[in-house]
């Protein structure tokens, strides 16, 4: 099964991305496919400069999902609005546009949207 | 073709959500996805005619939502949300009205639901 996610909130303010991480990790470990589109503040979850002393590192969690096989892409325009350049983003998370969201929805058996 | 229902629930300009929802709506519809946009709860304010947000340096959501048909998306307004806020039909842009039962049906029939709160 392929499960598509849309994440619209950033790290540490809400639990959304943590919930996404926990669900996605379990799906990947059971052999399912995970695709995610980071939209609005969601792009900040793959900021390579995330550095929380003594706390869970959301950037590392996103990297872990990618290493397990998840395809995670971020909205390029959202990143531009927030001043997050490609050099500020973990390398394995690629910039994309609405075309990726469309293909994600088209190819997913389930679609979950996390926002406010 | 998959059906996508986009729910716009927050008030104009106070949150980025109605504007971001608009971007998602035209992006999806522009790529031939069957997209229905529903203004519900405070989201109905996006349909009020005569908005001028130039003073706060933002783009008009009235013009934005007025244009989504050109991209192939359908615009719906939740009737009860509008009535609850004392908004009359002649005060809003052209849109399809739907009641709670119709909205429930639309959500049930959609392949993907994206909520912008």
gemmi code that builds the backbone of each chain (N, CA, C; Angstrom):
import gemmi

chains = {
    "A": [
        ("UNK", (0.842, -1.201, 0.000), (0.000, 0.000, 0.000), (0.881, 1.257, 0.000)),
        ("UNK", (0.398, 2.256, -0.715), (1.110, 3.540, -0.692), (0.280, 4.550, 0.101)),
        ("UNK", (0.920, 5.167, 1.076), (0.221, 6.165, 1.890), (0.859, 7.529, 1.648)),
        ("UNK", (0.015, 8.470, 1.266), (0.482, 9.829, 0.997), (0.193, 10.751, 2.172)),
        ("UNK", (1.118, 11.617, 2.458), (0.944, 12.570, 3.561), (1.164, 13.994, 3.059)),
        ("UNK", (0.432, 14.923, 3.637), (0.696, 16.341, 3.423), (0.897, 16.938, 4.816)),
        ("UNK", (2.063, 17.555, 5.033), (2.371, 18.114, 6.355), (2.452, 19.631, 6.217)),
        ("UNK", (1.634, 20.341, 6.977), (1.558, 21.800, 6.804), (2.078, 22.583, 8.003)),
        ("UNK", (2.573, 21.883, 9.016), (3.094, 22.586, 10.197), (4.563, 22.272, 10.390)),
        ("UNK", (5.255, 23.174, 11.060), (6.694, 23.038, 11.256), (7.059, 22.219, 12.483)),
        ("UNK", (8.346, 22.184, 12.788), (8.798, 21.377, 13.922), (8.550, 22.062, 15.266)),
        ("UNK", (8.301, 21.274, 16.293), (8.281, 21.713, 17.700), (7.060, 22.530, 18.147)),
        ("UNK", (6.326, 23.152, 17.210), (5.151, 23.924, 17.639), (3.949, 23.011, 17.845)),
        ("UNK", (3.808, 22.048, 16.940), (2.700, 21.099, 17.104), (3.258, 19.680, 16.975)),
        ("UNK", (2.395, 18.707, 17.286), (2.841, 17.313, 17.286), (2.692, 16.656, 15.911)),
        ("UNK", (2.157, 17.426, 14.950), (1.827, 16.835, 13.654), (2.968, 16.047, 13.019)),
        ("UNK", (4.140, 16.659, 12.957), (5.242, 15.996, 12.263), (5.735, 14.775, 13.049)),
        ("UNK", (5.583, 14.831, 14.369), (5.950, 13.667, 15.194), (4.988, 12.508, 14.927)),
        ("UNK", (3.715, 12.854, 14.785), (2.710, 11.826, 14.482), (2.997, 11.227, 13.107)),
        ("UNK", (3.312, 12.103, 12.165), (3.669, 11.636, 10.814), (4.854, 10.674, 10.898)),
        ("UNK", (5.877, 11.051, 11.662), (7.083, 10.225, 11.799), (6.744, 8.828, 12.354)),
        ("UNK", (5.944, 8.816, 13.421), (5.618, 7.532, 14.064), (4.813, 6.630, 13.125)),
        ("UNK", (3.840, 7.221, 12.434), (3.007, 6.422, 11.515), (3.854, 5.946, 10.331)),
        ("UNK", (4.616, 6.889, 9.751), (5.399, 6.559, 8.548), (6.440, 5.487, 8.835)),
        ("UNK", (7.101, 5.597, 9.982), (8.140, 4.623, 10.342), (7.555, 3.202, 10.393)),
        ("UNK", (6.397, 3.107, 11.018), (5.761, 1.782, 11.136), (5.307, 1.254, 9.769)),
        ("UNK", (4.785, 2.154, 8.954), (4.364, 1.739, 7.602), (5.556, 1.218, 6.807)),
        ("UNK", (6.645, 1.970, 6.856), (7.846, 1.587, 6.086), (8.402, 0.254, 6.583)),
        ("UNK", (8.398, 0.070, 7.893), (8.928, -1.182, 8.451), (8.064, -2.384, 8.106)),
        ("UNK", (6.799, -2.110, 7.792), (5.907, -3.201, 7.377), (5.906, -3.374, 5.862)),
        ("UNK", (6.745, -2.604, 5.166), (6.895, -2.791, 3.725), (5.996, -1.919, 2.861)),
        ("UNK", (5.301, -0.962, 3.475), (4.457, -0.063, 2.683), (5.285, 1.104, 2.141)),
        ("UNK", (4.708, 1.792, 1.160), (5.373, 2.972, 0.602), (4.841, 4.234, 1.275)),
        ("UNK", (5.738, 5.166, 1.501), (5.354, 6.450, 2.105), (5.852, 7.587, 1.219)),
        ("UNK", (4.922, 8.483, 0.892), (5.282, 9.689, 0.142), (4.735, 10.875, 0.921)),
        ("UNK", (5.525, 11.933, 1.025), (5.053, 13.094, 1.781), (5.403, 14.389, 1.080)),
        ("UNK", (4.468, 15.330, 1.168), (4.687, 16.667, 0.618), (4.646, 17.652, 1.779)),
        ("UNK", (5.723, 18.389, 1.963), (5.805, 19.376, 3.038), (5.376, 20.727, 2.481)),
        ("UNK", (4.349, 21.289, 3.081), (3.722, 22.515, 2.557), (3.700, 23.563, 3.671)),
        ("UNK", (3.657, 24.833, 3.296), (3.691, 25.940, 4.268), (4.855, 25.740, 5.252)),
        ("UNK", (4.580, 25.900, 6.580), (5.665, 25.752, 7.560), (6.235, 24.336, 7.596)),
        ("UNK", (5.566, 23.400, 6.965), (6.046, 22.010, 6.911), (7.442, 21.894, 6.320)),
        ("UNK", (7.806, 22.850, 5.464), (9.139, 22.798, 4.828), (10.256, 22.907, 5.866)),
        ("UNK", (9.936, 23.528, 7.002), (10.966, 23.745, 8.027), (11.403, 22.439, 8.696)),
        ("UNK", (10.615, 21.395, 8.535), (10.955, 20.107, 9.155), (12.207, 19.466, 8.554)),
        ("UNK", (12.583, 19.902, 7.346), (13.797, 19.337, 6.720), (14.903, 20.397, 6.639)),
        ("UNK", (14.798, 21.405, 7.493), (15.861, 22.414, 7.557), (17.101, 21.753, 8.164)),
        ("UNK", (18.205, 21.837, 7.430), (19.418, 21.132, 7.864), (20.040, 21.759, 9.115)),
        ("UNK", (19.572, 22.954, 9.471), (20.180, 23.632, 10.629), (19.398, 23.415, 11.931)),
        ("UNK", (18.398, 22.581, 11.876), (17.654, 22.262, 13.103), (18.633, 21.699, 14.134)),
        ("UNK", (18.600, 22.265, 15.343), (19.581, 21.863, 16.345), (19.001, 22.015, 17.745)),
        ("UNK", (18.174, 21.064, 18.193), (17.524, 21.195, 19.485), (18.326, 20.513, 20.598)),
        ("UNK", (18.957, 21.277, 21.474), (19.774, 20.657, 22.525), (18.937, 19.739, 23.421)),
        ("UNK", (19.341, 18.508, 23.516), (18.696, 17.560, 24.419), (17.292, 17.141, 24.034)),
        ("UNK", (16.890, 17.413, 22.813), (15.517, 17.089, 22.380), (15.566, 16.190, 21.139)),
        ("UNK", (14.449, 15.614, 20.812), (14.362, 14.845, 19.564), (14.694, 15.760, 18.398)),
        ("UNK", (15.437, 15.255, 17.435), (15.797, 16.094, 16.282), (14.891, 15.744, 15.105)),
        ("UNK", (14.009, 16.686, 14.771), (13.020, 16.440, 13.713), (13.718, 16.225, 12.369)),
        ("UNK", (14.768, 17.006, 12.113), (15.511, 16.854, 10.852), (16.034, 15.424, 10.723)),
        ("UNK", (16.608, 14.917, 11.810), (17.137, 13.541, 11.778), (16.014, 12.521, 11.587)),
        ("UNK", (14.868, 12.841, 12.159), (13.731, 11.922, 12.004), (13.276, 11.868, 10.545)),
        ("UNK", (13.273, 13.039, 9.890), (12.897, 13.065, 8.470), (13.928, 12.298, 7.644)),
        ("UNK", (15.198, 12.490, 7.989), (16.277, 11.773, 7.289), (16.126, 10.265, 7.480)),
        ("UNK", (15.777, 9.872, 8.703), (15.581, 8.448, 9.000), (14.482, 7.851, 8.118)),
        ("UNK", (13.384, 8.600, 7.955), (12.288, 8.105, 7.105), (12.750, 7.956, 5.658)),
        ("UNK", (13.525, 8.937, 5.196), (14.033, 8.868, 3.810), (14.958, 7.657, 3.668)),
        ("UNK", (15.803, 7.438, 4.669), (16.716, 6.280, 4.641), (15.951, 4.952, 4.638)),
        ("UNK", (14.764, 4.979, 5.260), (13.931, 3.763, 5.281), (13.143, 3.607, 3.973)),
        ("UNK", (13.235, 4.606, 3.100), (12.574, 4.491, 1.786), (11.476, 5.495, 1.499)),
        ("UNK", (11.206, 6.388, 2.440), (10.149, 7.382, 2.200), (10.613, 8.406, 1.173)),
        ("UNK", (9.640, 8.867, 0.388), (9.934, 9.956, -0.551), (9.341, 11.226, 0.064)),
        ("UNK", (10.218, 12.137, 0.466), (9.755, 13.369, 1.103), (10.193, 14.559, 0.262)),
        ("UNK", (9.220, 15.345, -0.170), (9.545, 16.532, -0.966), (8.909, 17.759, -0.326)),
        ("UNK", (9.518, 18.909, -0.587), (8.999, 20.126, 0.018), (8.589, 21.130, -1.045)),
        ("UNK", (7.619, 21.956, -0.701), (7.122, 22.976, -1.628), (8.187, 24.060, -1.810)),
        ("UNK", (8.658, 24.233, -3.014), (9.719, 25.189, -3.302), (9.322, 26.623, -3.012)),
        ("UNK", (8.077, 26.980, -3.359), (7.606, 28.350, -3.119), (7.509, 28.621, -1.611)),
        ("UNK", (7.014, 27.624, -0.870), (6.893, 27.791, 0.592), (8.272, 28.016, 1.200)),
        ("UNK", (9.278, 27.276, 0.695), (10.646, 27.418, 1.198), (11.180, 28.809, 0.866)),
        ("UNK", (10.882, 29.277, -0.336), (11.342, 30.607, -0.753), (10.751, 31.694, 0.156)),
        ("UNK", (9.456, 31.591, 0.421), (8.787, 32.566, 1.293), (9.439, 32.605, 2.674)),
        ("UNK", (9.937, 31.452, 3.111), (10.496, 31.351, 4.460), (12.014, 31.482, 4.493)),
        ("UNK", (12.600, 31.832, 3.350), (14.053, 32.055, 3.292), (14.873, 30.805, 3.477)),
        ("UNK", (14.271, 29.658, 3.181), (15.014, 28.393, 3.335), (15.541, 27.960, 1.977)),
        ("UNK", (16.837, 28.148, 1.796), (17.447, 27.803, 0.512), (17.716, 26.301, 0.438)),
        ("UNK", (18.049, 25.846, -0.785), (18.375, 24.423, -0.947), (19.545, 24.047, -0.041)),
        ("UNK", (20.484, 25.002, 0.120), (21.656, 24.722, 0.963), (21.286, 24.638, 2.453)),
        ("UNK", (20.080, 25.093, 2.800), (19.622, 24.998, 4.197), (18.750, 23.760, 4.408)),
        ("UNK", (18.638, 22.942, 3.375), (17.700, 21.817, 3.415), (18.471, 20.504, 3.331)),
        ("UNK", (18.038, 19.499, 4.061), (18.746, 18.209, 3.973), (18.724, 17.736, 2.514)),
        ("UNK", (19.830, 17.221, 2.071), (20.020, 16.942, 0.646), (19.000, 15.968, 0.059)),
        ("UNK", (18.612, 14.986, 0.860), (17.732, 13.949, 0.317), (16.274, 14.385, 0.213)),
        ("UNK", (15.937, 15.555, 0.764), (14.574, 16.078, 0.599), (14.612, 17.072, -0.559)),
        ("UNK", (13.914, 16.755, -1.614), (13.995, 17.579, -2.825), (12.854, 18.598, -2.910)),
        ("UNK", (13.151, 19.714, -3.551), (12.128, 20.717, -3.789), (11.180, 20.218, -4.888)),
        ("UNK", (9.913, 20.569, -4.724), (8.922, 20.143, -5.725), (7.792, 21.165, -5.755)),
        ("UNK", (6.830, 20.912, -6.617), (5.682, 21.820, -6.716), (4.388, 21.037, -6.589)),
        ("UNK", (3.312, 21.681, -6.986), (1.996, 21.052, -6.879), (1.894, 19.763, -7.695)),
        ("UNK", (2.730, 19.651, -8.728), (2.690, 18.429, -9.538), (2.989, 17.209, -8.670)),
        ("UNK", (3.866, 17.396, -7.684), (4.184, 16.264, -6.797), (2.985, 15.923, -5.917)),
        ("UNK", (2.301, 16.987, -5.415), (1.105, 16.731, -4.598), (0.055, 15.979, -5.416)),
        ("UNK", (-0.100, 16.386, -6.673), (-1.077, 15.726, -7.550), (-0.701, 14.253, -7.736)),
        ("UNK", (0.559, 13.986, -8.036), (0.955, 12.586, -8.270), (0.872, 11.785, -6.980)),
        ("UNK", (1.155, 12.459, -5.860), (1.068, 11.777, -4.558), (-0.374, 11.319, -4.292)),
        ("UNK", (-1.317, 12.239, -4.551), (-2.732, 11.891, -4.341), (-3.166, 10.805, -5.332)),
        ("UNK", (-2.739, 10.956, -6.584), (-3.120, 9.977, -7.618), (-2.598, 8.574, -7.279)),
        ("UNK", (-1.380, 8.496, -6.748), (-0.749, 7.188, -6.534), (-1.017, 6.575, -5.164)),
        ("UNK", (-1.588, 7.361, -4.254), (-1.762, 6.859, -2.895), (-3.060, 6.077, -2.720)),
        ("UNK", (-2.956, 5.015, -1.926), (-4.164, 4.268, -1.558), (-4.871, 4.964, -0.408)),
        ("UNK", (-4.091, 5.661, 0.423), (-4.643, 6.457, 1.523), (-3.928, 7.802, 1.511)),
        ("UNK", (-4.655, 8.842, 1.902), (-4.035, 10.174, 1.939), (-4.357, 10.817, 3.285)),
        ("UNK", (-3.330, 11.272, 3.970), (-3.533, 11.907, 5.272), (-2.957, 13.320, 5.254)),
        ("UNK", (-3.757, 14.278, 5.687), (-3.320, 15.666, 5.681), (-3.197, 16.160, 7.118)),
        ("UNK", (-2.009, 16.679, 7.468), (-1.794, 17.196, 8.822), (-1.627, 18.708, 8.771)),
        ("UNK", (-2.553, 19.432, 9.403), (-2.440, 20.885, 9.467), (-2.801, 21.358, 10.859)),
        ("UNK", (-3.269, 22.584, 10.967), (-3.708, 23.089, 12.273), (-5.037, 22.480, 12.626)),
    ],
    "B": [
        ("UNK", (-10.144, 9.377, -12.405), (-9.627, 10.608, -11.805), (-10.038, 10.695, -10.333)),
        ("UNK", (-9.072, 11.034, -9.498), (-9.386, 11.121, -8.071), (-10.079, 12.438, -7.734)),
        ("UNK", (-10.930, 12.355, -6.708), (-11.666, 13.548, -6.278), (-11.010, 14.126, -5.028)),
        ("UNK", (-10.721, 15.404, -5.077), (-10.134, 16.061, -3.910), (-11.092, 17.131, -3.397)),
        ("UNK", (-11.288, 17.119, -2.089), (-12.131, 18.124, -1.445), (-11.236, 18.985, -0.558)),
        ("UNK", (-11.215, 20.269, -0.808), (-10.395, 21.184, -0.001), (-11.328, 22.006, 0.883)),
        ("UNK", (-11.167, 21.852, 2.186), (-12.008, 22.606, 3.124), (-11.240, 23.825, 3.616)),
        ("UNK", (-11.828, 24.992, 3.443), (-11.195, 26.235, 3.891), (-11.990, 26.742, 5.085)),
        ("UNK", (-11.374, 26.709, 6.258), (-12.141, 26.943, 7.477), (-11.778, 28.189, 8.270)),
        ("UNK", (-10.683, 28.864, 7.898), (-10.289, 29.999, 8.736), (-10.552, 31.331, 8.045)),
        ("UNK", (-10.614, 32.369, 8.857), (-10.996, 33.697, 8.396), (-9.914, 34.310, 7.496)),
        ("UNK", (-10.358, 35.164, 6.617), (-9.467, 35.828, 5.672), (-8.390, 36.642, 6.379)),
        ("UNK", (-7.193, 36.572, 5.849), (-6.047, 37.423, 6.210), (-5.424, 37.168, 7.594)),
        ("UNK", (-6.197, 36.734, 8.584), (-5.622, 36.479, 9.907), (-4.668, 35.303, 9.886)),
        ("UNK", (-4.956, 34.349, 9.039), (-4.096, 33.174, 8.878), (-3.737, 33.055, 7.396)),
        ("UNK", (-2.625, 32.388, 7.126), (-2.225, 32.182, 5.727), (-3.113, 31.139, 5.051)),
        ("UNK", (-3.849, 30.378, 5.861), (-4.561, 29.207, 5.342), (-5.451, 29.431, 4.111)),
        ("UNK", (-6.325, 30.463, 4.093), (-7.162, 30.601, 2.887), (-6.329, 30.870, 1.635)),
        ("UNK", (-5.241, 31.618, 1.790), (-4.358, 31.891, 0.646), (-3.599, 30.651, 0.205)),
        ("UNK", (-3.121, 29.884, 1.181), (-2.392, 28.649, 0.859), (-3.334, 27.616, 0.256)),
        ("UNK", (-4.574, 27.619, 0.759), (-5.583, 26.705, 0.205), (-5.823, 27.044, -1.260)),
        ("UNK", (-5.898, 28.340, -1.540), (-6.105, 28.787, -2.927), (-4.990, 28.262, -3.829)),
        ("UNK", (-3.748, 28.363, -3.350), (-2.612, 27.867, -4.151), (-2.745, 26.369, -4.422)),
        ("UNK", (-3.164, 25.640, -3.386), (-3.327, 24.184, -3.555), (-4.477, 23.895, -4.527)),
        ("UNK", (-5.553, 24.661, -4.395), (-6.744, 24.436, -5.249), (-6.408, 24.643, -6.728)),
        ("UNK", (-5.757, 25.774, -7.031), (-5.473, 26.021, -8.462), (-4.388, 25.074, -8.969)),
        ("UNK", (-3.487, 24.678, -8.073), (-2.439, 23.725, -8.452), (-3.027, 22.369, -8.813)),
        ("UNK", (-3.970, 21.916, -7.987), (-4.606, 20.613, -8.224), (-5.502, 20.671, -9.463)),
        ("UNK", (-6.396, 21.680, -9.474), (-7.358, 21.781, -10.577), (-6.641, 22.029, -11.901)),
        ("UNK", (-5.581, 22.825, -11.843), (-4.821, 23.134, -13.047), (-4.173, 21.899, -13.662)),
        ("UNK", (-4.034, 20.860, -12.847), (-3.454, 19.619, -13.360), (-4.527, 18.547, -13.523)),
        ("UNK", (-5.744, 19.011, -13.779), (-6.871, 18.138, -14.108), (-7.330, 17.206, -12.990)),
        ("UNK", (-7.083, 17.593, -11.751), (-7.643, 16.823, -10.635), (-9.039, 17.376, -10.373)),
        ("UNK", (-9.999, 16.474, -10.127), (-11.371, 16.889, -9.833), (-11.376, 17.547, -8.444)),
        ("UNK", (-11.359, 18.869, -8.422), (-11.153, 19.597, -7.160), (-12.376, 20.418, -6.771)),
        ("UNK", (-12.861, 20.188, -5.554), (-13.954, 20.983, -5.014), (-13.434, 21.765, -3.819)),
        ("UNK", (-13.641, 23.071, -3.841), (-13.226, 23.910, -2.724), (-14.466, 24.299, -1.942)),
        ("UNK", (-14.427, 24.094, -0.628), (-15.592, 24.426, 0.188), (-15.207, 25.452, 1.250)),
        ("UNK", (-15.865, 26.587, 1.229), (-15.675, 27.592, 2.271), (-16.636, 27.255, 3.399)),
        ("UNK", (-16.077, 26.980, 4.559), (-16.900, 26.531, 5.680), (-16.418, 27.225, 6.959)),
        ("UNK", (-17.260, 27.301, 7.978), (-16.954, 28.068, 9.208), (-16.528, 29.490, 8.807)),
        ("UNK", (-15.443, 30.011, 9.425), (-15.013, 31.381, 9.093), (-14.458, 31.497, 7.677)),
        ("UNK", (-14.239, 30.376, 7.013), (-13.763, 30.396, 5.630), (-14.718, 31.102, 4.689)),
        ("UNK", (-16.000, 31.201, 5.083), (-16.995, 31.844, 4.208), (-16.676, 33.329, 3.968)),
        ("UNK", (-15.911, 33.937, 4.882), (-15.585, 35.362, 4.707), (-14.746, 35.610, 3.450)),
        ("UNK", (-14.079, 34.594, 2.947), (-13.274, 34.761, 1.731), (-14.149, 35.108, 0.530)),
        ("UNK", (-15.446, 34.811, 0.641), (-16.350, 35.037, -0.500), (-17.024, 36.404, -0.480)),
        ("UNK", (-16.778, 37.189, 0.563), (-17.423, 38.511, 0.666), (-16.946, 39.417, -0.473)),
        ("UNK", (-17.905, 40.082, -1.083), (-17.576, 40.986, -2.199), (-16.992, 42.312, -1.685)),
        ("UNK", (-16.117, 42.909, -2.465), (-15.598, 44.245, -2.162), (-14.409, 44.275, -1.216)),
        ("UNK", (-13.658, 43.167, -1.110), (-12.483, 43.145, -0.221), (-11.356, 44.009, -0.805)),
        ("UNK", (-10.683, 44.766, 0.067), (-9.533, 45.558, -0.376), (-8.401, 45.446, 0.649)),
        ("UNK", (-7.617, 44.381, 0.552), (-6.545, 44.174, 1.542), (-5.237, 44.868, 1.169)),
        ("UNK", (-5.298, 45.825, 0.220), (-4.059, 46.478, -0.219), (-3.388, 47.222, 0.937)),
        ("UNK", (-4.181, 47.716, 1.873), (-3.639, 48.462, 3.000), (-2.750, 47.570, 3.905)),
        ("UNK", (-3.009, 46.275, 3.908), (-2.167, 45.354, 4.688), (-1.220, 44.572, 3.764)),
        ("UNK", (-1.099, 45.056, 2.534), (-0.182, 44.490, 1.542), (-0.399, 42.992, 1.320)),
        ("UNK", (-1.664, 42.632, 1.179), (-1.980, 41.233, 0.859), (-2.854, 41.199, -0.390)),
        ("UNK", (-2.908, 40.019, -0.997), (-3.708, 39.854, -2.208), (-5.163, 39.594, -1.835)),
        ("UNK", (-6.075, 40.008, -2.707), (-7.496, 39.841, -2.426), (-7.924, 38.375, -2.553)),
        ("UNK", (-8.492, 37.873, -1.473), (-8.983, 36.488, -1.508), (-10.297, 36.397, -2.278)),
        ("UNK", (-11.015, 37.502, -2.326), (-12.249, 37.530, -3.129), (-11.885, 37.246, -4.588)),
        ("UNK", (-10.889, 37.987, -5.083), (-10.480, 37.793, -6.481), (-9.906, 36.398, -6.683)),
        ("UNK", (-9.171, 35.925, -5.658), (-8.570, 34.589, -5.752), (-9.663, 33.526, -5.920)),
        ("UNK", (-10.631, 33.540, -5.006), (-11.659, 32.493, -5.052), (-12.627, 32.667, -6.228)),
        ("UNK", (-12.750, 33.912, -6.689), (-13.569, 34.176, -7.866), (-12.960, 33.510, -9.099)),
        ("UNK", (-11.637, 33.347, -9.071), (-10.931, 32.869, -10.270), (-10.779, 31.350, -10.337)),
        ("UNK", (-11.114, 30.632, -9.258), (-10.754, 29.204, -9.258), (-11.483, 28.403, -10.334)),
        ("UNK", (-12.663, 28.896, -10.735), (-13.404, 28.226, -11.808), (-12.609, 28.201, -13.109)),
        ("UNK", (-11.825, 29.248, -13.314), (-11.013, 29.320, -14.541), (-9.971, 28.210, -14.584)),
        ("UNK", (-9.613, 27.698, -13.406), (-8.629, 26.608, -13.345), (-9.310, 25.237, -13.354)),
        ("UNK", (-10.634, 25.255, -13.327), (-11.383, 23.994, -13.367), (-11.884, 23.515, -12.018)),
        ("UNK", (-11.654, 24.304, -10.961), (-12.142, 23.895, -9.636), (-13.569, 24.389, -9.428)),
        ("UNK", (-14.296, 23.694, -8.560), (-15.667, 24.120, -8.246), (-15.673, 24.766, -6.852)),
        ("UNK", (-16.374, 25.884, -6.740), (-16.432, 26.583, -5.458), (-17.789, 26.365, -4.791)),
        ("UNK", (-17.727, 25.942, -3.528), (-18.944, 25.722, -2.744), (-18.870, 26.551, -1.461)),
        ("UNK", (-20.033, 26.979, -1.013), (-20.090, 27.676, 0.271), (-21.079, 26.959, 1.179)),
        ("UNK", (-20.635, 26.706, 2.394), (-21.483, 25.995, 3.347), (-22.582, 26.953, 3.845)),
        ("UNK", (-23.807, 26.578, 3.537), (-24.966, 27.443, 3.779), (-25.108, 27.827, 5.260)),
        ("UNK", (-25.043, 26.832, 6.135), (-25.256, 27.107, 7.562), (-24.175, 28.032, 8.127)),
        ("UNK", (-22.922, 27.873, 7.660), (-21.835, 28.733, 8.157), (-22.113, 30.180, 7.775)),
        ("UNK", (-22.637, 30.360, 6.567), (-22.934, 31.695, 6.077), (-24.085, 32.321, 6.879)),
        ("UNK", (-25.115, 31.535, 7.064), (-26.298, 32.031, 7.804), (-25.936, 32.380, 9.246)),
        ("UNK", (-25.118, 31.534, 9.848), (-24.715, 31.739, 11.247), (-23.990, 33.080, 11.415)),
        ("UNK", (-23.289, 33.491, 10.368), (-22.513, 34.742, 10.422), (-23.283, 35.937, 9.838)),
        ("UNK", (-24.563, 35.733, 9.544), (-25.402, 36.827, 9.052), (-25.016, 37.323, 7.670)),
        ("UNK", (-24.391, 36.447, 6.882), (-23.978, 36.852, 5.528), (-25.086, 36.462, 4.548)),
        ("UNK", (-25.467, 37.450, 3.729), (-26.546, 37.183, 2.764), (-25.951, 36.848, 1.395)),
        ("UNK", (-26.771, 36.165, 0.596), (-26.300, 35.683, -0.704), (-25.826, 36.803, -1.631)),
        ("UNK", (-26.500, 37.979, -1.539), (-26.092, 39.070, -2.441), (-24.786, 39.746, -1.996)),
        ("UNK", (-24.263, 39.327, -0.847), (-22.999, 39.908, -0.358), (-21.787, 39.083, -0.781)),
        ("UNK", (-22.030, 37.936, -1.406), (-20.898, 37.046, -1.732), (-20.753, 36.829, -3.245)),
        ("UNK", (-19.567, 36.366, -3.615), (-19.295, 36.053, -5.015), (-20.099, 34.816, -5.430)),
        ("UNK", (-20.171, 34.592, -6.718), (-20.971, 33.475, -7.233), (-20.361, 32.131, -6.819)),
        ("UNK", (-21.185, 31.292, -6.220), (-20.706, 29.977, -5.770), (-21.888, 29.046, -5.596)),
        ("UNK", (-21.591, 27.754, -5.542), (-22.648, 26.782, -5.268), (-22.853, 26.721, -3.763)),
        ("UNK", (-24.112, 26.671, -3.338), (-24.389, 26.550, -1.904), (-24.545, 25.072, -1.561)),
        ("UNK", (-24.040, 24.684, -0.401), (-24.317, 23.320, 0.021), (-24.598, 23.270, 1.518)),
        ("UNK", (-25.503, 22.361, 1.903), (-25.833, 22.255, 3.326), (-24.971, 21.163, 3.970)),
        ("UNK", (-25.159, 20.973, 5.254), (-24.288, 20.051, 5.993), (-24.377, 18.621, 5.453)),
        ("UNK", (-25.581, 18.178, 5.094), (-25.732, 16.816, 4.560), (-24.957, 16.656, 3.250)),
        ("UNK", (-25.055, 17.677, 2.399), (-24.349, 17.623, 1.111), (-22.829, 17.656, 1.331)),
        ("UNK", (-22.407, 18.425, 2.340), (-20.975, 18.503, 2.651), (-20.465, 17.153, 3.157)),
        ("UNK", (-21.267, 16.534, 4.019), (-20.901, 15.213, 4.558), (-20.736, 14.204, 3.409)),
        ("UNK", (-21.671, 14.270, 2.468), (-21.639, 13.370, 1.308), (-20.374, 13.633, 0.471)),
        ("UNK", (-20.080, 14.914, 0.284), (-18.909, 15.270, -0.520), (-17.625, 14.743, 0.124)),
        ("UNK", (-17.528, 14.900, 1.444), (-16.334, 14.429, 2.161), (-16.224, 12.900, 2.052)),
        ("UNK", (-17.369, 12.226, 2.205), (-17.379, 10.753, 2.121), (-16.954, 10.267, 0.748)),
        ("UNK", (-17.336, 10.999, -0.279), (-17.059, 10.553, -1.652), (-15.671, 10.956, -2.147)),
        ("UNK", (-15.004, 11.850, -1.407), (-13.688, 12.326, -1.860), (-12.611, 11.265, -1.611)),
        ("UNK", (-11.629, 11.215, -2.514), (-10.482, 10.327, -2.310), (-9.490, 10.962, -1.344)),
        ("UNK", (-9.425, 12.287, -1.373), (-8.511, 12.996, -0.475), (-9.196, 14.263, 0.019)),
        ("UNK", (-9.045, 14.519, 1.307), (-9.599, 15.736, 1.902), (-8.444, 16.523, 2.513)),
        ("UNK", (-8.330, 17.781, 2.132), (-7.284, 18.635, 2.709), (-7.977, 19.766, 3.450)),
        ("UNK", (-7.712, 19.855, 4.743), (-8.376, 20.869, 5.557), (-7.416, 22.012, 5.869)),
        ("UNK", (-7.814, 23.203, 5.540), (-7.019, 24.395, 5.863), (-7.726, 25.156, 6.972)),
        ("UNK", (-7.261, 24.966, 8.194), (-7.892, 25.605, 9.347), (-7.099, 26.838, 9.753)),
    ],
}
model = gemmi.Model(1)
for chain_id, residues in chains.items():
    chain = gemmi.Chain(chain_id)
    for i, (resn, *xyz) in enumerate(residues, 1):
        res = gemmi.Residue()
        res.name, res.seqid = resn, gemmi.SeqId(i, " ")
        for name, pos in zip(("N", "CA", "C"), xyz):
            atom = gemmi.Atom()
            atom.name, atom.element = name, gemmi.Element(name[0])
            atom.pos, atom.b_iso = gemmi.Position(*pos), 0.0
            res.add_atom(atom)
        chain.add_residue(res)
    model.add_chain(chain)
structure = gemmi.Structure()
structure.add_model(model)
structure.setup_entities()
